[in-house]
Every structure is written in C-alpha cells, then in structure tokens.
Amino acid sequence: MRAVVTRVESASVTIDGEVKASIGKGFLVLLGIHVDDTDAEAKKIADKICGLRVFEDDKGKMNVSPGDAGAEILLVSQFTLYGDCRQRRPGFTAAARPEQAIPLYELCVAECRARGFKVETGQFGAYMKVASVNDGPVTLILDTNDL
C-alpha cells in the first residue's frame, strides 16, 4: 500500500456538489492499494499513520503523535498512486480492482478507528473534489514495502 499523508488544518471531500466528509486538524490520507496487498499491509499502514509523530510540541519540534494532538483523519482511496507513468498515458494495472481494494480500504479505516481516531472517508470509486488547508506544509509518502 501507498499513502500520501498530509498534515492539515482542515480537509474535506465533496461529491456532486455536497460535502461528504470533513475534518479539522489532522491528516488527509490518500491511500493506494496494490494488487499484491493483503490484510497485513492494511494493518501495517494504519499503524504507521496513527503513530506518525509530526505534530509540534511546545518547543516547535515535530514530536507529538496524532492521538496526543487530537488529530482527525480523512482517508480517501486513490488508485492513481499506483499509476505507471513510463508512458505519457498512465497505466493502472498495479492498482487493486475494487473487489480486492474495497475490503482492504475498509480494514484500514477500521484499524484507525480502533485506535480511537475520528475517521472520515471519501466514497470509493466516486468522482471527488478534495480540499485541504495544509499545515506546514508537512507531507509524507508511506509505502508498506519500505516500512
């Protein structure tokens, strides 16, 4: 799995002109699921997201976990994170198909919620407009192959 994790002051997802989900301070997470991913990767990436100490302490150092910072999570599925861009037109054969990706996406959401986080989501497969007010900006790329 791949995740682009952005620390935000706020973020939201709009579908068909209506706000579907929104959060305050926390993480906007774009999550890509690979054809080889399993439950193990979903649990691993959720654990890493929920433990990233990138919120500032009283000395201005990134040393505070999202739980201690009162962070919320907006988790949005993003199959294009597995786009093959060797050609001008990206290919997406490495991205998991919905029948595989949806349960893994939902497991990642459930794992984050089980750790006590308020987790909002986009809508799998929908055309979404994602808005965020980046904080810092702080943006990290996680890949379960590297964790």
N, C-alpha and C positions, 0 to 999 in steps of 0.2 A: 504494500500500500504506500501511497504517497500522500502527504498532506502539506499544504501551504498554510502556515499558521501565522496570522497577523494579529498583533495586539491592537485592540481598538478601544476608542472611547464609546462608540456605538456602531451597530451594524443592523442591516435589515434585508429582507428578501421580499420583493414584490412580484406577484403573479397576476396577470390580466388586470393590472391597474390597482390591485388590492394588496396591502401589506399582509403577507402570510405569517411572517415571523420577525421579531426584532429583539435586540439585546442592548444593554448598556455596556459598561466596562467589561472587557473580557477578550475572548478570542473569536475571530472569524476564521473558520477552518474550511478550506476547500479540500475535499477528500477524493482521491482517485483509487480505484480498486483494480488490481491486475488479475489477469486470467488465472494465475497460479496462487492467488491469495486464499487463505483459509481462516477459520476462526482464530487461530493463533496470531495471525497478523493483525486482525481487528482488535484483539485484546492488547497486543503489544503497542499499537499506535495510540489507542485510547489511554493506556497507562502513561505513555510519554507526554501526550498532550496535557493530561491532567496534572502532571508533575513538573512541567517546564517553569523554572524559576526565572521569569523575565519581567516581573513587576518590581518596581523600585522600592527599596527600603528607605528609612529616614535619612540615609546618607547619599541617596541618589544612585545606589548600586542596584543592578538587576539581581535580586537575591530573594524575592518573595514569590512563593508558589501561587498559582491561580486560586486555590482554595483559601489561602490566608488573605488574598487580595479581594475576596468576594466576587471573583470573576464569573461571568456567564459565558456560554459557548453557543455560537451559531454554526452549525455543521451542515455544509452544503455538498452534495455529491457533485463530482467534477470529472467526468470520464476523459476529458481532454488533457488531463495531467499525464495520460499515457499516450499522447499523440506522438507518432513517429514523423518527425519533420525533416527527414533526409531529402524528401521531395518537396516541391513547393506546395502541394496539396497534402496535408497531414493524413496519415492513416491511423486507424484506431483499433487494430486487431489485438493489441496487447491489453486493451481495456476489457474488463469483465462484462459479459452480457447481463441484462437486467435480472434474469432468473438466478444468477450467481451473486451479482453485486448487491441487490436489494437486501437480502438477509445479512450480508456482511456489514453493510452500511448501518442497518438497524441494530446489529450487535454492537458496533462501535458507539452508537448513540446510547444504547442501554448501559454499556460499560461506563461511559462518562456520567450518566445519571446515577448509577450505582455508587459512584464516588462522591455523590452529593451535589453535583452541579446542576444548575438550571440549564437545560439544553434545548435550544430551538432548532428547527430544521427547515430546509427548503422542501421542495416536492420533487421526488425522484422523477427524472425524465421530463419535467416541465421546463418551459422557457421562462427563465427567472432573470429579474434585474436585481443585482446585489449591490447594495450601497454600504459604504463604511467610512467612518472617520478614524483614520489610522492614528495610533498613539506612538509617537517616537520619530519616525516610524520604526517598528520592530516587526520584521517578517522573517520567518524561518521555514526551511524546507526539510521535512522529515521523510525518510524512506525506510521501510522496515528492513530492507536489505542492508542498511547501514547501521541499524540500531542494535 
